[in-house]
Amino acid sequence: MIQQKHKNFIMGILFTFGIAMLSLALSKLPILTHVGSLSIAILIAILYRHFKGYPDQYKVGITFSSKRLLKIAIVFYGLKLNIDEILGHSGPLLIMDAGIIIFSIVMTYALSRLFKAETSITTLLGVGTGICGAAAIAAIAPVIKSKDKDIAISVGIIALVGTVFSLFYTLIYSIVHMSSIHFGIWSGTSLHEIAQVVLAGNYAGIDSLKIALLAKLGRVFLLIPVIIIFILCVKYKNKDSEQSHRIDFPYFLIGFIVMALINTYIPLPSILIKVLEIITNIFLLMAMVALGLNVSFKDLKSRALKPLFIIIIVSICLSIISYFVTQNLF
């Protein structure tokens, strides 16, 4: 019996790993290269569930991928940060990043109330849009106790909208008179995922890409105080109930900070950084597969349409505001 459980555990992990590798391979194809491996992983998982059903026998391994591997990926995500560089060379950018995050979360919440959308999904989308997409969504989800299906839907929406916007950004740059530095700041402060910032920023050259990444990583750095604020808000909201004593502190946040400090103050071999980056990406893909298996087409129809509409509105407003602020302040 114990051996069978271990076998199912391993098979569950291998199941998510196999689909993650398939998604990574498909994302290299010409037509799918801009779609992104995260979106492909979630879509394959949803399609698998629709046609084959949820693989219950492997549930323990799949759950491990969606919970543990996701948190490990977030911890390693901290290696993208150089705290000295962000705090020492991007003061005005960091202030702008903070404004972008506040605007994104507040506007998403306001529209969610207006259109009576799913609060859990729109909260995740507000944080994901303002900070760093899937990683921010995964980091904030345990604090607000989001369901796995809500996390998967939110990541899918962010990946889809962010990819479309990054392609539009490159089109706009080729039409509008704009310096490469301004384009980099605009991309870094308003696009959703780091990969999308790289796609857009790189289009205008190396200088654009550098400033775009600096602006984007400032938003990633601000994930730390945002999570702490959310913990305090949830605790205050539930202060008169038993739930106030059951808020799980996201201890992986400590690992995230430690990794950022290591990357800042301890020189690591570039090959090690590259290997950890690959592992992080694979773990994140495996987690997305596991989360996607919890989503049905019925869920997409009933829960995703309003949040998708809201995040498109927020993203458009964010892009316009960021564009004019960039042009006038930098």
C-alpha positions in Angstrom: 0.0 0.0 0.0 2.8 2.4 1.0 4.8 1.4 -2.1 1.7 2.1 -4.3 1.3 5.6 -2.7 5.0 6.3 -3.4 4.6 5.1 -7.0 1.5 7.3 -7.5 3.4 10.3 -5.9 6.3 9.9 -8.4 3.9 9.3 -11.3 2.0 12.5 -10.5 5.2 14.5 -10.5 6.3 12.9 -13.8 2.9 13.5 -15.2 3.2 17.3 -14.6 6.9 17.2 -15.7 6.0 15.5 -19.0 3.3 18.1 -19.9 5.7 20.9 -18.7 8.4 19.7 -21.2 5.8 19.4 -24.0 4.7 23.0 -23.3 8.3 24.2 -23.3 8.9 22.4 -26.7 5.7 23.8 -28.2 6.5 27.3 -27.1 9.6 27.2 -29.4 7.5 26.7 -32.5 7.1 29.8 -34.7 3.4 30.2 -34.3 3.4 29.6 -30.5 6.6 31.4 -29.6 4.7 34.5 -28.5 2.0 32.6 -26.6 4.4 31.5 -23.9 5.0 28.2 -22.2 2.8 29.0 -19.1 -0.3 29.6 -21.2 0.4 26.4 -23.3 0.9 24.4 -20.1 -2.4 25.5 -18.6 -4.3 25.0 -21.8 -3.0 21.5 -22.3 -3.9 20.7 -18.7 -7.4 22.0 -19.1 -7.9 20.1 -22.4 -6.6 16.9 -20.7 -9.1 17.3 -17.9 -11.9 17.9 -20.4 -11.2 14.9 -22.6 -9.6 12.4 -20.1 -10.8 13.6 -16.7 -8.7 14.4 -13.6 -6.1 11.7 -13.0 -7.2 11.0 -9.4 -4.7 8.2 -8.9 -1.8 10.6 -9.3 -3.4 13.4 -7.1 -0.8 13.3 -4.4 2.1 14.0 -6.8 0.1 16.6 -8.8 -0.8 18.4 -5.5 2.9 18.4 -4.6 3.7 20.1 -7.9 1.0 22.8 -7.4 1.9 23.5 -3.8 5.6 22.7 -3.0 7.2 23.1 -6.4 5.4 26.4 -6.9 6.8 27.8 -3.7 10.3 26.6 -4.5 10.0 28.4 -7.9 9.0 31.6 -6.1 12.0 31.3 -3.7 14.4 30.9 -6.7 12.7 33.8 -8.4 14.5 36.0 -5.8 17.7 35.4 -7.7 16.5 37.7 -10.4 16.9 40.7 -8.0 19.9 42.8 -7.2 18.7 44.9 -4.3 21.7 47.4 -4.5 21.0 48.0 -8.1 17.2 48.6 -7.6 17.6 50.8 -4.5 20.7 52.6 -5.6 20.0 53.4 -9.3 16.3 53.4 -9.7 14.8 55.8 -7.1 12.3 57.6 -9.5 11.5 54.3 -11.2 10.8 52.6 -7.9 8.4 55.4 -7.0 6.7 55.0 -10.4 6.6 51.2 -9.9 4.8 51.7 -6.5 2.3 54.0 -8.2 1.7 51.4 -10.9 1.1 48.6 -8.4 -1.3 50.7 -6.3 -3.3 51.8 -9.4 -3.5 48.3 -10.7 -4.8 46.8 -7.5 -7.2 49.6 -6.6 -8.7 49.9 -10.1 -9.1 46.1 -10.5 -10.9 46.0 -7.1 -13.1 48.9 -8.0 -14.1 47.4 -11.4 -14.6 44.0 -9.7 -17.2 45.6 -7.3 -18.8 47.5 -10.2 -19.2 44.4 -12.4 -19.8 42.0 -9.6 -16.9 39.7 -10.7 -15.1 36.9 -8.8 -13.2 38.7 -6.1 -10.6 36.0 -5.7 -9.7 36.0 -9.4 -9.7 39.8 -9.8 -7.5 40.3 -6.7 -5.0 37.9 -8.1 -5.2 39.6 -11.4 -4.7 43.1 -9.8 -1.6 41.9 -8.1 -0.3 40.0 -11.1 -0.8 43.0 -13.4 0.8 45.4 -11.0 3.8 43.3 -10.1 5.1 40.3 -12.0 2.4 38.1 -13.4 2.3 34.4 -12.5 4.9 34.7 -9.7 3.1 37.4 -7.9 -0.2 35.6 -8.3 1.3 32.4 -6.9 2.9 34.4 -4.0 -0.3 36.2 -2.9 -2.7 33.3 -3.4 -2.0 31.5 -0.1 -2.5 34.8 1.8 -6.0 35.3 0.5 -6.6 31.5 0.4 -7.4 31.3 -3.3 -8.6 28.1 -4.9 -6.3 26.3 -7.3 -8.7 26.8 -10.2 -8.7 30.6 -9.5 -4.9 30.7 -9.6 -4.8 28.8 -12.9 -7.5 31.0 -14.5 -5.7 34.1 -13.3 -2.3 33.0 -14.6 -3.8 32.1 -17.9 -5.5 35.5 -18.3 -2.4 37.4 -17.3 -0.3 35.4 -19.8 -2.8 35.9 -22.6 -3.3 39.6 -22.0 0.3 40.4 -21.4 1.5 38.6 -24.5 -1.0 40.5 -26.7 0.0 43.8 -25.1 3.7 43.2 -25.5 3.2 42.6 -29.2 1.2 45.8 -29.5 4.0 47.7 -27.7 6.5 46.7 -30.4 4.0 47.8 -33.1 3.5 51.1 -31.3 7.2 51.7 -31.0 7.6 51.2 -34.8 4.9 53.8 -35.4 5.3 56.5 -32.7 8.4 58.7 -32.3 9.8 57.5 -29.0 13.4 57.1 -27.6 14.6 53.6 -26.8 15.1 54.6 -23.1 11.5 55.9 -22.9 10.2 52.7 -24.5 12.2 50.6 -22.1 10.8 52.4 -19.1 7.3 52.2 -20.5 7.6 48.5 -21.1 9.2 47.7 -17.7 6.6 49.7 -15.7 3.5 48.5 -17.4 3.8 45.0 -18.9 2.8 42.0 -16.9 5.5 39.3 -17.0 9.3 39.6 -17.1 9.3 37.5 -20.3 6.9 40.0 -21.9 9.1 42.9 -20.8 12.1 41.2 -22.4 10.1 40.6 -25.6 9.1 44.3 -25.9 12.3 45.9 -24.4 14.6 43.9 -26.6 12.8 45.1 -29.7 14.2 48.6 -29.2 17.8 47.5 -28.5 20.1 46.7 -25.5 19.7 50.0 -23.8 16.0 49.7 -23.9 16.1 46.2 -22.5 18.4 47.1 -19.6 16.2 50.0 -18.4 13.1 47.9 -19.0 14.4 45.1 -16.8 15.5 47.5 -14.1 12.0 49.0 -14.0 10.4 45.6 -14.0 12.6 44.2 -11.2 11.7 47.2 -9.1 8.1 45.9 -9.3 9.3 42.4 -8.4 11.1 43.9 -5.4 7.9 45.6 -4.2 6.2 42.2 -4.0 7.7 41.9 -0.5 5.9 44.8 1.1 2.7 44.1 -0.9 2.5 40.6 0.6 3.1 42.0 4.1 0.3 44.6 3.5 -2.1 41.9 2.3 -1.3 39.7 5.4 -2.2 42.7 7.6 -5.3 43.5 5.7 -6.6 39.9 5.8 -5.8 39.7 9.5 -7.6 43.0 10.2 -10.6 41.9 8.1 -10.9 38.7 10.0 -10.0 40.1 13.4 -13.3 39.1 15.1 -13.4 35.6 13.6 -11.4 32.4 14.2 -9.8 32.9 10.7 -7.6 35.7 12.1 -5.6 33.1 14.0 -5.3 30.8 10.9 -3.5 33.1 8.4 -0.6 31.1 7.1 2.5 33.3 6.8 4.0 32.6 3.4 7.4 31.5 4.7 8.6 31.1 1.1 8.8 34.9 1.1 11.7 34.6 3.5 13.4 32.3 1.0 12.7 34.8 -1.8 14.4 37.6 0.3 17.3 35.4 1.1 17.9 34.5 -2.6 17.7 38.2 -3.5 20.3 39.0 -0.8 22.5 36.1 -2.0 22.3 37.4 -5.6 23.2 40.9 -4.4 26.0 40.3 -2.0 27.5 36.8 -2.9 28.9 36.4 -6.4 27.5 33.1 -7.8 28.9 31.4 -10.9 26.9 32.4 -14.0 26.5 28.7 -14.9 24.8 28.1 -11.5 22.5 31.0 -12.0 21.5 29.7 -15.4 20.8 26.2 -14.1 18.7 27.6 -11.2 16.8 29.7 -13.8 16.0 26.6 -15.8 14.9 24.7 -12.7 12.7 27.6 -11.7 11.1 27.8 -15.1 10.4 24.0 -15.1 9.0 24.0 -11.6 6.7 26.9 -12.4 5.5 25.1 -15.6 4.9 21.9 -13.6 2.9 23.9 -11.0 0.8 25.5 -13.8 0.0 22.1 -15.2 -1.1 20.9 -11.8 -3.2 24.0 -11.3 -4.7 23.8 -14.8 -6.0 20.3 -14.1 -8.4 21.8 -11.6 -10.0 24.0 -14.2 -12.9 22.9 -16.4 -14.4 24.7 -19.5 -17.4 25.4 -17.4 -15.2 27.3 -14.9 -13.8 29.4 -17.7 -17.2 30.3 -19.0 -18.7 31.1 -15.6 -15.7 32.6 -13.8 -13.2 34.0 -16.3 -15.1 36.3 -18.7 -15.7 39.2 -16.4 -12.2 39.2 -14.9 -10.7 39.0 -18.4 -12.8 42.1 -19.4 -11.7 43.9 -16.3 -8.0 43.2 -16.7 -8.1 44.4 -20.3 -9.6 47.7 -19.2 -7.0 48.0 -16.3 -4.1 47.1 -18.7 -5.2 49.7 -21.2 -5.5 52.5 -18.6 -2.2 51.4 -17.1 -0.4 51.5 -20.4 -1.8 55.0 -21.2 -0.9 56.5 -17.8 2.6 54.9 -17.8 3.2 56.2 -21.4 2.5 59.8 -20.5 4.3 59.7 -17.1 7.3 58.2 -18.8 7.3 60.9 -21.5 7.0 63.8 -19.1 9.1 62.7 -16.1 12.1 60.8 -17.7 
